[in-house]
Structure formats: structure tokens, C-alpha cells
């Protein structure tokens, strides 16, 4: 059995002129920032350039049509490649492999190869970053639940000319 898990360096995600700020990026990823909103709906704590880079970094880890469903399927434990492909149907094998390869490189998931007459591959969430990204997705889902109806109502108001 061989386990592989590597992490993409934060410098790969930054433009040349932002690389000096990589320490700021890592600090922003590790620390949660809470923004207070006043009655006028203005942020009392401005969103800094460092926080912007940290947010962009986090978004790159979960962007893509199949990444969230992959993470959701892996949250209950390791899954063989064939089973994951079946659960995520109609994803193509090529696209699934591309996402899995990049997510392994990013350090979100771990690939385990089993040797034998019929070699198998199994994927699981990498601890702790793989599980912590689920917390990020839960926070996004909660925000979506809270604001979905309001945004839908605003959309209807704009369409009706109110």
C-alpha cells in the first residue's frame, strides 16, 4: 500500500508581485475573520488585500463543478475510484481523474494505491485540511440558506419594476 499526498505551495497561487505577501496569505487562511455589519449594511472592518488573497486561495481549492460533490462523498470515509465514479455519474472518467489529481496535489484528499492481482485505488479526505474545507463549505451553505430567499425576493422586485 502506498499513500501519496502533496500540497501545492501558496506561491503557485500568487501573482509575481504578491509573492512577498505569502506570509499574510497563510495567516489569513489559518485565522477566521468575523465581519461586523452595521445597520447601514457597511462593513466596519474593511476587507484587506491580504484577506482577498486568502479568500482567492480558499476558492481555488473548491472551485469546479465536481469538487464539492467529491468532498461530500469522501466525508463519510475512503471510497474506491470506481464507486466514486458511479456515485458522481455522469462525470467522465477523465474529468474525475483531473479533479482527483489536483485535489491530491492541493492536499485536500489522499490517494491510496493497493497492489495485487487487481490493483485498486482509494481516495479519502486528508486530515486536517480536507476536513477543515468541509467547514468552509458548511459556512457557505449556511450563508446561502440565510440569503437565498432575500436574493430571490430582490430579483423578483427588480423584474417587476419595484
C-alpha positions in Angstrom: 0.0 0.0 0.0 1.4 3.4 -1.0 0.0 6.7 0.2 0.6 10.0 -1.6 -0.4 13.4 -0.5 1.4 16.6 -1.5 0.4 20.2 -1.1 0.6 23.0 -3.6 2.8 25.8 -2.4 0.9 29.1 -1.8 3.4 30.8 -4.1 1.9 28.9 -7.0 -1.4 30.7 -6.4 0.0 34.2 -6.2 1.0 36.6 -8.9 4.7 37.6 -9.0 4.1 40.9 -7.3 2.1 39.2 -4.5 4.6 36.6 -3.5 6.1 38.8 -0.8 2.7 38.6 0.9 2.6 34.8 1.2 3.0 35.0 4.9 0.0 37.3 5.1 -1.9 34.7 2.9 -1.1 31.9 5.2 -2.1 33.9 8.3 -5.4 34.8 6.6 -6.1 31.2 5.8 -5.5 30.0 9.3 -7.3 32.7 11.1 -11.0 33.2 10.9 -12.2 36.7 10.4 -15.6 37.9 11.5 -17.0 40.9 9.9 -19.5 43.1 11.8 -22.1 44.7 9.7 -23.9 47.8 11.0 -27.4 48.8 10.3 -26.4 50.7 7.1 -25.0 47.4 5.7 -21.4 48.7 5.7 -18.5 46.7 6.9 -17.0 48.2 10.0 -13.9 46.0 9.4 -12.7 46.6 5.9 -11.7 43.6 3.7 -8.0 43.9 3.2 -5.8 42.9 0.3 -4.4 40.1 2.4 -7.9 38.7 3.2 -8.7 39.0 -0.5 -5.7 36.8 -1.4 -6.7 34.3 1.4 -10.2 34.2 0.0 -9.0 33.6 -3.5 -6.7 30.8 -2.3 -9.7 29.1 -0.5 -11.9 29.5 -3.5 -9.3 27.8 -5.8 -9.4 24.7 -3.6 -13.2 24.2 -4.1 -13.9 25.7 -7.4 -15.1 23.4 -10.2 -18.3 21.6 -10.9 -17.3 18.3 -9.3 -15.1 19.3 -6.3 -17.8 19.9 -3.8 -19.6 16.6 -4.7 -16.3 14.8 -4.4 -15.6 16.2 -1.0 -19.2 15.5 0.1 -18.8 11.8 -0.9 -15.5 11.5 0.8 -16.7 12.9 4.2 -18.0 9.5 5.3 -14.8 7.7 4.7 -12.5 6.3 2.0 -14.0 5.3 -1.4 -12.7 3.3 -4.2 -12.3 5.1 -7.5 -15.0 3.0 -9.3 -17.5 3.6 -6.5 -16.8 7.4 -6.6 -17.3 7.4 -10.4 -20.6 5.6 -10.0 -21.9 8.0 -7.3 -20.9 11.0 -9.4 -22.4 9.8 -12.6 -22.5 11.4 -15.3 -18.9 12.8 -14.7 -16.5 11.4 -17.2 -13.5 9.4 -16.0 -11.1 11.9 -17.5 -12.7 14.9 -15.6 -12.9 13.0 -12.4 -9.3 11.9 -12.6 -8.2 15.5 -13.3 -10.1 16.8 -10.2 -8.8 14.0 -8.0 -5.2 14.5 -9.2 -5.4 18.3 -8.5 -7.2 17.8 -5.1 -4.5 15.3 -4.1 -1.8 17.8 -5.2 -3.6 20.6 -3.2 -3.5 18.4 -0.1 -7.3 18.1 0.3 -7.5 14.3 -0.4 -5.2 11.3 -0.1 -4.8 8.7 -2.7 -4.0 5.1 -1.6 -2.9 2.5 -4.1 -3.4 -1.2 -3.3 -1.2 -3.6 -5.2 -2.4 -7.1 -6.1 -3.8 -9.1 -9.0 -6.4 -6.4 -9.4 -4.8 -3.1 -8.4 -7.2 -0.7 -6.7 -7.2 3.0 -5.8 -9.0 4.5 -2.9 -9.5 8.2 -2.0 -10.1 9.8 1.3 -10.1 13.2 2.9 -6.7 14.3 4.1 -6.5 15.3 7.7 -6.8 18.0 8.9 -7.1 20.3 5.8 -9.6 18.0 3.9 -12.0 18.1 6.9 -11.5 21.8 7.5 -12.5 22.6 4.0 -15.8 20.9 4.8 -16.3 23.5 7.5 -15.7 26.2 4.8 -18.4 24.6 2.6 -20.8 24.4 5.5 -20.3 28.1 6.2 -21.0 28.9 2.6 -24.1 26.7 2.7 -25.4 28.4 5.8 -24.8 31.8 4.2 -26.7 30.6 1.1 -29.6 29.3 3.2 -29.8 32.7 5.1 -29.7 34.9 2.0 -31.2 32.7 -0.8 -34.8 33.9 -0.2 -33.8 37.5 0.2 -31.8 37.5 -3.1 -34.7 35.7 -4.8 -37.1 38.3 -3.5 -34.8 41.1 -4.6 -34.6 39.5 -8.1 -38.4 39.4 -8.3 -38.6 43.0 -7.2 -36.2 44.1 -9.9 -38.0 42.1 -12.6 -41.4 43.5 -11.7 -40.1 47.1 -11.6 -40.5 47.7 -7.9 
